[in-house]
């Protein structure tokens, strides 16, 4: 840390705006494609692809090795970039080879032998991600979210076009996998172009140790985080079968609509911002409160209107997913806050603390998921997420943050009003469900009523907090040199 960066807050704000727009646009596009696929594919086919994507999602975090996070926060990125590039490429390629060779075994272990070809195809995204770790990290470091938006648009267009064409030609689930690889090729190439980075490889032995010491706990934590997002898929595939998994995955995807938009904005700016900020708990509490004010009503209203959402968007054949969506809507709100906490701890060099929390989380969730799924099916699997998050993970983050001088009382003071204001908004949505006939009316009137009630109650609070965040002095911000 070598001085002041008076433009940091402005850069972070612009990046957040671009990230928010990017997420909203791309999520809407994904929603349309998801609706089309849900009406073309059967729940069983959805489940088979979910198994393959589960394997790819977990392994791609290993290919990164936490290298991108270290490059984002480093005070000498040019020095460590060749080493990071070499480690990323080597690890990604190795994981691709291992995954292709073991795809059949992995598919059998997850109870879906039909997923083996899709796992093999998706494995090539691991090498591509490893090869582009440096330009990706530099785009994030520089708050170049406009460029990330352009990359995301190109990725979406290629993925959608290739997937729909191949499904139309009869490729089925394999078409989804090939479309994902094609999109990854394009997005990886664009990352190099827009970051204006030429591939540079080499190993600096004095750099390897510190890079791995910081990155490996993050890689492990990220892998566990993806494990948390996918352990339910693994358990359901083994215990309940591919059809039940198809219903569950649909509910999980819907619950991710609003939450992923908020979480993506948070992740895109939190690490580079907190790495250079000295505002500490005050800035963290303010950001968390604003994110909670968006996440909680979105998740709670989605839970209240889960059945009409599914019936209107996907059709009545998917209604068994509605009770799962109710639980996952609430859980998604909590994950947004946890993402902020994790970003803050990473920026403070506490990657080991996040790793411990992820281990505890994975163990508690796995045990709970096995028992709840056997007893209550996919509905039990959904509510286990909520219970573990509230009873185990929130206290764990409170302890970790206390070690950095942050007290949970600051968050309670900042977030109590959004929590209270959500209650009448949800009641308005439920009232529409009880009083109106037809899923479409329930959704439109219930959603509109929730937005109006919450907006009326929250407008003064939100305006005050946004002004406070903007007004925070840049004098407390320090610079990380890009030498």
C-alpha positions as CSV (number, residue, x, y, z in Angstrom):
1,X,0.0,0.0,0.0
2,X,1.7,3.1,-1.3
3,X,-0.4,6.2,-1.2
4,X,-3.9,7.5,-1.9
5,X,-6.2,6.7,-4.7
6,X,-8.9,9.4,-4.7
7,X,-10.7,7.9,-7.6
8,X,-11.2,4.5,-6.1
9,X,-14.8,5.1,-4.9
10,X,-15.8,6.5,-8.3
11,X,-14.2,3.5,-10.1
12,X,-16.0,1.0,-7.8
13,X,-19.3,2.8,-8.2
14,X,-19.1,2.8,-12.0
15,X,-18.0,-0.8,-12.0
16,X,-20.9,-1.8,-9.8
17,X,-23.3,0.0,-12.1
18,X,-21.9,-1.9,-15.2
19,X,-21.9,-5.2,-13.3
20,X,-25.5,-4.7,-12.3
21,X,-26.6,-3.9,-15.8
22,X,-24.6,-6.8,-17.2
23,X,-26.1,-9.2,-14.7
24,X,-29.7,-8.0,-15.3
25,X,-29.4,-8.2,-19.1
26,X,-27.7,-11.5,-19.2
27,X,-30.0,-13.0,-16.5
28,X,-33.0,-12.0,-18.5
29,X,-31.5,-13.6,-21.6
30,X,-30.8,-16.7,-19.6
31,X,-34.3,-16.7,-18.3
32,X,-35.7,-16.7,-21.8
33,X,-33.4,-19.5,-22.9
34,X,-34.2,-21.5,-19.8
35,X,-37.9,-21.2,-20.5
36,X,-37.4,-22.6,-24.0
37,X,-35.2,-25.4,-22.8
38,X,-37.6,-26.3,-20.0
39,X,-40.3,-26.8,-22.5
40,X,-38.1,-28.8,-24.9
41,X,-36.3,-31.0,-22.4
42,X,-37.7,-33.4,-19.9
43,X,-37.0,-33.1,-16.1
44,X,-34.8,-36.2,-16.5
45,X,-32.7,-34.6,-19.2
46,X,-32.4,-31.4,-17.1
47,X,-31.2,-33.6,-14.2
48,X,-28.6,-35.4,-16.4
49,X,-27.1,-32.1,-17.5
50,X,-27.2,-30.8,-13.9
51,X,-25.0,-33.7,-12.9
52,X,-22.4,-32.9,-15.6
53,X,-22.5,-29.2,-14.7
54,X,-22.1,-30.0,-11.0
55,X,-18.8,-31.8,-11.8
56,X,-17.6,-29.0,-14.0
57,X,-18.6,-26.2,-11.6
58,X,-16.7,-27.8,-8.7
59,X,-13.5,-28.6,-10.7
60,X,-13.2,-25.2,-12.4
61,X,-12.6,-23.6,-9.0
62,X,-9.6,-25.9,-8.5
63,X,-8.2,-24.9,-11.8
64,X,-8.0,-21.3,-10.6
65,X,-6.0,-22.2,-7.4
66,X,-7.0,-18.8,-6.0
67,X,-4.6,-17.2,-8.4
68,X,-7.0,-14.6,-9.7
69,X,-7.7,-13.3,-6.2
70,X,-4.0,-12.9,-5.4
71,X,-3.4,-11.0,-8.7
72,X,-6.3,-8.7,-7.9
73,X,-5.0,-7.7,-4.6
74,X,-1.2,-7.8,-5.3
75,X,0.9,-4.6,-5.1
76,X,3.1,-5.9,-8.0
77,X,0.8,-7.6,-10.5
78,X,3.2,-7.4,-13.4
79,X,5.9,-9.3,-11.5
80,X,3.7,-12.2,-10.5
81,X,1.6,-12.4,-13.7
82,X,3.8,-14.8,-15.7
83,X,4.0,-17.2,-12.7
84,X,0.2,-17.0,-12.2
85,X,-0.4,-17.6,-15.9
86,X,1.9,-20.7,-15.9
87,X,0.3,-22.2,-12.8
88,X,-3.2,-21.6,-14.0
89,X,-2.6,-23.1,-17.4
90,X,-0.8,-26.2,-15.9
91,X,-3.5,-26.8,-13.4
92,X,-6.4,-26.3,-15.9
93,X,-4.9,-28.6,-18.4
94,X,-4.2,-31.3,-15.8
95,X,-7.7,-31.1,-14.5
96,X,-9.1,-31.4,-18.0
97,X,-7.1,-34.6,-18.7
98,X,-8.1,-36.2,-15.3
99,X,-11.8,-35.3,-15.8
100,X,-12.0,-36.7,-19.3
101,X,-10.3,-40.0,-18.2
102,X,-12.5,-40.3,-15.1
103,X,-15.8,-39.1,-16.6
104,X,-17.5,-42.5,-16.6
105,X,-16.5,-43.1,-12.9
106,X,-17.7,-39.7,-11.9
107,X,-21.1,-40.1,-13.6
108,X,-21.5,-43.5,-12.0
109,X,-20.7,-42.2,-8.5
110,X,-23.3,-39.5,-9.0
111,X,-25.9,-42.0,-10.0
112,X,-26.3,-40.8,-13.6
113,X,-24.2,-42.8,-16.1
114,X,-25.8,-40.9,-19.0
115,X,-23.9,-37.8,-17.9
116,X,-20.5,-39.2,-18.8
117,X,-20.2,-37.7,-22.3
118,X,-21.4,-34.3,-21.2
119,X,-18.8,-34.4,-18.3
120,X,-16.0,-35.1,-20.8
121,X,-17.0,-32.2,-23.1
122,X,-17.4,-29.7,-20.2
123,X,-13.9,-30.7,-18.9
124,X,-12.3,-28.6,-21.7
125,X,-13.6,-25.4,-20.0
126,X,-11.2,-26.1,-17.2
127,X,-8.1,-25.7,-19.4
128,X,-9.6,-22.6,-21.0
129,X,-10.3,-21.0,-17.6
130,X,-6.8,-21.8,-16.4
131,X,-5.3,-20.2,-19.6
132,X,-7.2,-16.9,-19.1
133,X,-6.7,-16.4,-15.4
134,X,-4.4,-13.4,-15.8
135,X,-6.6,-11.3,-18.2
136,X,-9.7,-12.1,-16.1
137,X,-8.0,-11.0,-12.9
138,X,-6.7,-7.8,-14.4
139,X,-10.1,-6.9,-15.8
140,X,-11.5,-7.3,-12.2
141,X,-8.6,-5.4,-10.7
142,X,-9.1,-2.4,-12.9
143,X,-12.9,-2.4,-12.4
144,X,-13.4,-2.9,-16.1
145,X,-16.9,-4.2,-15.8
146,X,-18.0,-2.6,-19.1
147,X,-15.5,-4.9,-20.8
148,X,-16.8,-7.9,-18.7
149,X,-20.3,-7.0,-19.9
150,X,-19.2,-7.2,-23.5
151,X,-17.5,-10.6,-22.9
152,X,-20.7,-11.8,-21.1
153,X,-22.9,-10.8,-24.1
154,X,-20.6,-12.6,-26.5
155,X,-20.5,-15.7,-24.3
156,X,-24.4,-15.7,-24.1
157,X,-24.9,-15.3,-27.8
158,X,-22.5,-18.1,-28.7
159,X,-23.7,-20.4,-26.0
160,X,-27.4,-19.9,-26.9
161,X,-26.9,-20.2,-30.6
162,X,-24.8,-23.3,-30.5
163,X,-27.0,-25.0,-27.9
164,X,-30.3,-24.4,-29.6
165,X,-28.9,-25.5,-33.0
166,X,-27.5,-28.7,-31.6
167,X,-30.6,-29.5,-29.6
168,X,-32.6,-29.0,-32.8
169,X,-30.3,-31.4,-34.6
170,X,-31.0,-34.0,-31.9
171,X,-27.8,-33.7,-29.7
172,X,-29.9,-33.4,-26.5
173,X,-27.9,-32.9,-23.3
174,X,-24.6,-33.1,-25.2
175,X,-25.7,-29.9,-27.2
176,X,-25.8,-28.0,-23.9
177,X,-22.2,-29.1,-23.0
178,X,-20.8,-28.3,-26.5
179,X,-22.5,-24.9,-26.4
180,X,-20.9,-24.1,-23.0
181,X,-17.4,-25.0,-24.4
182,X,-17.9,-22.9,-27.5
183,X,-18.8,-19.9,-25.4
184,X,-15.8,-20.4,-23.1
185,X,-13.5,-20.3,-26.1
186,X,-14.9,-17.0,-27.3
187,X,-15.0,-15.4,-23.8
188,X,-11.4,-16.5,-23.0
189,X,-10.1,-15.0,-26.2
190,X,-12.0,-11.7,-25.6
191,X,-10.5,-11.5,-22.1
192,X,-7.0,-11.3,-23.6
193,X,-8.1,-8.7,-26.2
194,X,-10.0,-6.4,-23.9
195,X,-7.5,-6.6,-21.1
196,X,-4.8,-5.8,-23.6
197,X,-2.7,-8.7,-22.2
198,X,-0.3,-10.9,-24.2
199,X,0.2,-14.4,-22.9
200,X,3.4,-14.5,-20.8
201,X,4.6,-17.6,-19.1
202,X,7.4,-18.4,-16.8
203,X,8.1,-19.3,-13.2
204,X,9.7,-17.0,-10.6
205,X,10.5,-19.2,-7.7
206,X,10.5,-16.3,-5.2
207,X,6.9,-15.7,-6.2
208,X,5.5,-19.2,-6.2
209,X,5.5,-19.7,-2.4
210,X,3.7,-16.4,-1.5
211,X,1.2,-16.8,-4.3
212,X,0.3,-20.4,-3.4
213,X,0.2,-19.6,0.4
214,X,-2.5,-17.0,-0.2
215,X,-4.2,-18.7,-3.1
216,X,-4.6,-22.3,-2.0
217,X,-6.8,-21.5,1.0
218,X,-9.0,-19.4,-1.4
219,X,-9.1,-22.2,-4.0
220,X,-10.1,-24.7,-1.3
221,X,-12.7,-22.3,0.1
222,X,-14.0,-21.7,-3.5
223,X,-14.2,-25.4,-4.1
224,X,-16.0,-25.9,-0.9
225,X,-18.3,-23.0,-1.8
226,X,-19.2,-24.7,-5.1
227,X,-19.5,-27.9,-3.1
228,X,-22.1,-26.1,-1.0
229,X,-24.0,-25.1,-4.1
230,X,-23.8,-28.6,-5.5
231,X,-23.8,-31.1,-2.6
232,X,-27.6,-31.0,-2.7
233,X,-27.4,-32.0,-6.4
234,X,-25.1,-34.9,-5.5
235,X,-27.3,-36.1,-2.6
236,X,-30.5,-35.8,-4.6
237,X,-29.0,-37.6,-7.6
238,X,-28.1,-40.5,-5.3
239,X,-31.1,-40.5,-3.0
240,X,-34.0,-39.2,-5.1
241,X,-33.0,-39.8,-8.7
242,X,-32.6,-37.6,-11.8
243,X,-36.2,-36.6,-12.2
244,X,-36.4,-35.2,-8.7
245,X,-33.1,-33.5,-9.3
246,X,-34.5,-31.9,-12.4
247,X,-37.3,-30.3,-10.3
248,X,-34.9,-29.2,-7.7
249,X,-32.4,-27.6,-10.1
250,X,-35.2,-25.7,-11.8
251,X,-36.2,-24.2,-8.4
252,X,-32.6,-23.4,-7.6
253,X,-32.1,-21.7,-10.9
254,X,-35.2,-19.5,-10.3
255,X,-34.1,-18.6,-6.8
256,X,-30.8,-17.5,-8.3
257,X,-32.3,-14.9,-10.6
258,X,-32.4,-11.9,-8.2
259,X,-29.7,-13.2,-5.9
260,X,-27.1,-13.8,-8.6
261,X,-27.7,-10.3,-9.9
262,X,-26.9,-8.8,-6.5
263,X,-24.1,-11.3,-5.6
264,X,-22.4,-10.7,-9.0
265,X,-22.3,-7.0,-8.4
266,X,-20.9,-7.6,-4.9
267,X,-18.2,-10.0,-6.0
268,X,-17.1,-7.8,-8.9
269,X,-16.2,-4.9,-6.7
270,X,-15.8,-6.1,-3.1
271,X,-12.3,-7.7,-3.3
272,X,-10.6,-4.9,-5.3
273,X,-12.4,-2.3,-3.2
274,X,-11.9,-3.6,0.3
275,X,-8.2,-4.4,-0.6
276,X,-7.6,-0.7,-1.0
277,X,-10.0,0.7,1.6
278,X,-9.3,1.5,5.2
279,X,-12.9,2.3,6.2
280,X,-13.1,-1.1,8.0
281,X,-16.4,-2.1,9.7
282,X,-18.2,1.1,9.0
283,X,-17.9,0.7,5.2
284,X,-18.7,-3.0,5.4
285,X,-21.8,-2.4,7.4
286,X,-23.1,0.3,5.1
287,X,-22.6,-1.9,2.0
288,X,-24.1,-5.0,3.6
289,X,-27.2,-3.1,4.7
290,X,-27.9,-1.8,1.2
291,X,-27.3,-5.3,-0.3
292,X,-29.6,-6.8,2.4
293,X,-32.3,-4.2,1.6
294,X,-32.3,-5.6,-1.9
295,X,-31.8,-9.3,-1.3
296,X,-34.2,-9.9,1.6
297,X,-37.4,-8.6,-0.1
298,X,-36.5,-10.2,-3.4
299,X,-36.0,-13.6,-1.8
300,X,-39.0,-13.4,0.5
301,X,-41.4,-12.2,-2.2
302,X,-40.1,-15.0,-4.5
303,X,-40.8,-17.5,-1.8
304,X,-44.4,-16.1,-1.3
305,X,-45.1,-16.3,-5.0
306,X,-43.2,-19.5,-5.8
307,X,-46.1,-21.5,-7.2
308,X,-47.5,-18.8,-9.6
309,X,-43.9,-18.0,-10.7
310,X,-43.3,-21.6,-11.7
311,X,-46.7,-22.1,-13.3
312,X,-46.7,-18.9,-15.4
313,X,-43.1,-19.2,-16.5
314,X,-42.5,-22.9,-17.0
315,X,-45.9,-24.6,-16.9
316,X,-47.9,-26.7,-14.5
317,X,-45.7,-29.8,-15.0
318,X,-43.0,-28.1,-12.9
319,X,-45.2,-27.2,-9.9
320,X,-43.5,-29.9,-7.7
321,X,-40.6,-27.5,-7.6
322,X,-42.7,-24.7,-5.9
323,X,-42.1,-25.7,-2.2
324,X,-38.4,-26.0,-2.9
325,X,-38.3,-22.5,-4.4
326,X,-40.0,-21.1,-1.3
327,X,-37.1,-22.3,0.8
328,X,-34.3,-21.4,-1.6
329,X,-35.7,-17.8,-2.0
330,X,-35.0,-17.2,1.7
331,X,-31.6,-18.9,1.5
332,X,-30.5,-16.8,-1.5
333,X,-31.0,-13.6,0.5
334,X,-28.5,-14.8,3.1
335,X,-25.9,-15.9,0.6
336,X,-25.6,-12.3,-0.7
337,X,-24.6,-11.1,2.7
338,X,-22.2,-14.0,3.2
339,X,-20.5,-13.1,-0.2
340,X,-19.8,-9.6,1.1
341,X,-18.4,-11.0,4.4
342,X,-16.1,-13.4,2.5
343,X,-14.9,-10.6,0.1
344,X,-14.0,-8.4,3.1
345,X,-12.1,-11.2,4.9
346,X,-10.2,-12.1,1.7
347,X,-9.2,-8.4,1.3
348,X,-7.9,-8.4,4.9
349,X,-5.8,-11.5,4.1
350,X,-8.0,-13.8,6.1
351,X,-8.5,-16.5,3.5
352,X,-7.8,-19.2,6.0
353,X,-10.8,-18.1,8.1
354,X,-13.1,-18.3,5.1
355,X,-11.8,-21.8,4.4
356,X,-12.6,-22.9,7.9
357,X,-16.2,-21.5,7.6
358,X,-16.6,-23.3,4.2
359,X,-15.5,-26.6,5.7
360,X,-17.9,-26.3,8.6
361,X,-20.7,-25.3,6.2
362,X,-20.1,-28.2,3.9
363,X,-20.1,-30.8,6.7
364,X,-23.2,-29.4,8.3
365,X,-25.0,-29.1,5.0
366,X,-24.1,-32.6,3.8
367,X,-25.2,-34.3,7.0
368,X,-28.4,-32.3,7.1
369,X,-29.1,-32.9,3.4
370,X,-28.8,-36.7,3.7
371,X,-31.3,-36.9,6.5
372,X,-33.7,-34.3,5.3
373,X,-33.8,-35.6,1.7
374,X,-34.5,-39.1,2.9
375,X,-37.3,-37.9,5.2
376,X,-38.8,-35.0,3.2
377,X,-37.5,-35.3,-0.3
378,X,-36.6,-32.2,-2.3
379,X,-38.5,-29.9,0.0
380,X,-36.4,-31.0,3.0
381,X,-33.3,-30.4,0.9
382,X,-34.3,-26.8,0.3
383,X,-35.0,-26.0,3.9
384,X,-31.8,-27.5,5.2
385,X,-30.0,-24.6,3.4
386,X,-31.9,-22.1,5.4
387,X,-31.4,-23.8,8.8
388,X,-27.7,-24.3,8.4
389,X,-27.1,-20.8,7.1
390,X,-29.0,-19.2,10.1
391,X,-27.8,-21.5,12.9
392,X,-24.3,-22.3,11.8
393,X,-22.8,-20.0,9.2
394,X,-24.0,-16.6,10.4
395,X,-22.5,-17.1,13.9
396,X,-19.3,-18.4,12.2
397,X,-18.9,-15.3,10.1
398,X,-19.6,-13.1,13.2
399,X,-16.7,-14.8,14.9
400,X,-14.4,-14.3,11.9
401,X,-15.3,-10.7,11.5
402,X,-14.8,-10.0,15.2
403,X,-11.2,-11.0,14.7
404,X,-10.8,-8.1,12.3
405,X,-12.4,-5.6,14.7
406,X,-15.9,-5.7,13.1
407,X,-18.9,-6.2,15.4
408,X,-22.2,-7.6,14.3
409,X,-24.1,-4.9,16.2
410,X,-23.1,-2.5,13.4
411,X,-25.0,-4.7,10.9
412,X,-28.0,-5.0,13.1
413,X,-28.3,-1.2,13.5
414,X,-27.9,-0.7,9.8
415,X,-30.2,-3.5,8.6
416,X,-33.2,-3.6,11.1
417,X,-35.5,-1.4,9.0
418,X,-35.2,-3.3,5.7
419,X,-36.0,-6.5,7.7
420,X,-39.1,-5.0,9.2
421,X,-40.3,-3.4,6.0
422,X,-40.1,-6.8,4.2
423,X,-42.9,-8.2,6.4
424,X,-45.8,-6.1,5.1
425,X,-44.5,-6.5,1.6
426,X,-44.6,-10.3,1.8
427,X,-48.1,-10.1,3.4
428,X,-49.3,-8.1,0.4
429,X,-48.0,-10.7,-1.9
430,X,-49.6,-13.5,0.0
431,X,-52.9,-11.6,0.2
432,X,-53.0,-11.5,-3.6
433,X,-52.4,-15.3,-3.7
434,X,-55.3,-15.9,-1.4
435,X,-57.8,-13.5,-2.9
436,X,-57.2,-13.7,-6.7
437,X,-58.0,-16.5,-9.1
438,X,-55.3,-17.7,-11.6
439,X,-51.6,-17.9,-11.4
440,X,-51.0,-14.9,-13.7
441,X,-53.1,-12.5,-11.7
442,X,-51.5,-13.8,-8.4
443,X,-48.0,-13.1,-9.9
444,X,-48.7,-9.7,-11.4
445,X,-50.8,-8.2,-8.6
446,X,-48.9,-9.9,-5.8
447,X,-45.5,-8.9,-7.1
448,X,-46.7,-5.4,-7.8
449,X,-48.2,-5.0,-4.4
450,X,-45.0,-6.2,-2.7
451,X,-42.9,-3.7,-4.7
452,X,-45.2,-0.8,-3.9
453,X,-45.5,-1.5,-0.2
454,X,-41.7,-2.1,0.3
455,X,-40.8,0.9,-1.9
456,X,-43.0,3.2,0.1
457,X,-41.6,2.1,3.4
458,X,-38.0,2.0,2.3
459,X,-37.5,5.0,0.0
460,X,-36.3,7.5,2.7
461,X,-34.0,4.9,4.3
462,X,-32.5,3.8,1.0
463,X,-31.9,7.4,-0.1
464,X,-30.1,8.2,3.1
465,X,-27.8,5.2,3.0
466,X,-26.9,5.6,-0.7
467,X,-25.9,9.2,0.0
468,X,-23.9,8.1,3.0
469,X,-22.0,5.5,0.9
470,X,-21.3,8.1,-1.8
471,X,-20.2,10.7,0.7
472,X,-17.7,8.5,2.5
473,X,-14.3,10.2,2.3
474,X,-11.8,9.0,-0.2
475,X,-9.2,10.2,2.3
476,X,-9.5,6.8,3.9
477,X,-8.7,5.0,0.7
478,X,-5.2,3.8,-0.1
479,X,-3.7,2.8,-3.3
480,X,-2.1,-0.4,-4.5
481,X,0.4,0.4,-7.1
482,X,0.1,-1.3,-10.5
483,X,3.8,-1.3,-11.1
